[in-house]
Amino acid sequence: MQKVLFIDTVHPLIREELTAMGFLCEEFPKYTAIDYSNIASEYTGVIIRSKIKIDKTFIDKAIKLKFIARVGSGLENIDVAYAESRGIRCLNSPEGNRDAVGEHTLGMLLALMNRICLANRDVREGIWARESNRGIEIKGKTIGIIGYGNMGRGFAQRLKGFEARVIAYDKYKSAYADEYAGESTMDELCETADIVSLHVPLTEETHYLADENFLKRFRKNIFLVNTSRGQVVKTSALVAALKSGRVRGAALDVLEFEDSSFEALSNDVPPDLKYLLEADNVVLTPHIAGWTVESNVRLAKVLVEKIVNVNR
C-alpha cells in the first residue's frame, strides 16, 4: 500500500479522501525535521504546510516520492527545482484561500485608513474622540497591486465598487489587465499609487523587495499593505519610512520576525518590531489573511483534486 506522510495538521477531508483512494495516511506530530527525513523513504506523498523545510537531503532520502502537497500558496519551504528534477510533483492550493486573502486585505486597509482599531480602543476606554479618528476614503485613490496572481486578483475583485483606480504590476505576466485592474509598469505604479498592496511569493528576488530604495521610489506618501510574506518587507526600512511620513500607515498580516512555521513571533523583540507594535498608524494580524473557516475546507478540496490528477 502506498503511504502518505502528514507533516502538519490539516483539514481531515484530505486524510479521508486519500484513504478512500487507497493511500495509508500516517502522521507523527512530535517528530522533528531529522525524524521526518529518516522515514522519508517509505512514502509516496507528503502533505505539509510550513513545519519543516523539504530540502535536498529530505528529497534524496525520499526514493518513492511522487508528490509534495503544500496546503496553501507559498512553496518557499520546498526545494521545488530539485524536487521536480527528480520527477516529484510540487502542488499547492492558492485557489483555496484567495477569497479569504482578498477580504482580509481589504478589511485591514479599511481598518487602517478609517482608524477603526484606534477608535474602538478609545471608546472602550471612555474616550469619545471624533476628530482625531477622522478617516480617509478609498474612493478616488489609486491602488497599486504588486503581484497579480490568485491573491492580487482576489484583492482587486473586492475593490470593485469602491470607485478607486486599481492598477497591477506583475513582472512575470503580460496582457493580464481585466475588469478589476489595469496593467501597469512599476514606474507608473510608483508615480501614481496612494496605496500599495504586496501579493508576491517569497523568493530570492522578492526577499526585502520593499527596502529603502523601493520605498523612496514613490512620488506620494503611501499606505502599505502586506499579506504575502514577512520577509518581503525590510522592517527597518518600513520603520524609517513610517517615522519620516513617507509611509502614512501600514497594514501587516505577516512580519519579518515570524518563525519558519508561521506559528509564533521570535522570542526577541528587536527595536523595529517594538516600534510596529506600538505605532498608532500600523494594523497587525497574526498571519491569518487566508485563515478562514471556509478557506480551510477549500484548501483541502483543491489539494485533493490536484493529487487525484497526479495519480491518474
Secondary structure, DSSP 8 states (H G I E B T S, - for coil): --EEEE-S---HHHHHHHHHTT-EEEE-TT--HHHHHHHGGG-SEEEESSSS-B-HHHHHH-TT--EEEESSS--TTB-HHHHHHTT-EEE--GGGTHHHHHHHHHHHHHHHHTTHHHHHHHHHTT---SGGG----STT-EEEEE--SHHHHHHHHHHTTS--EEEEE-TT-SS---SS-EE--HHHHHHH-SEEEE-----TTTTT-BSHHHHHT-SS-EEEEE-S-GGGB-HHHHHHHHHHTSEEEEEESS-TTB-TTSSSB-SS--HHHHHHHH-TTEEE-SS-TT--HHHHHHHHHHHHHHHHHHT-
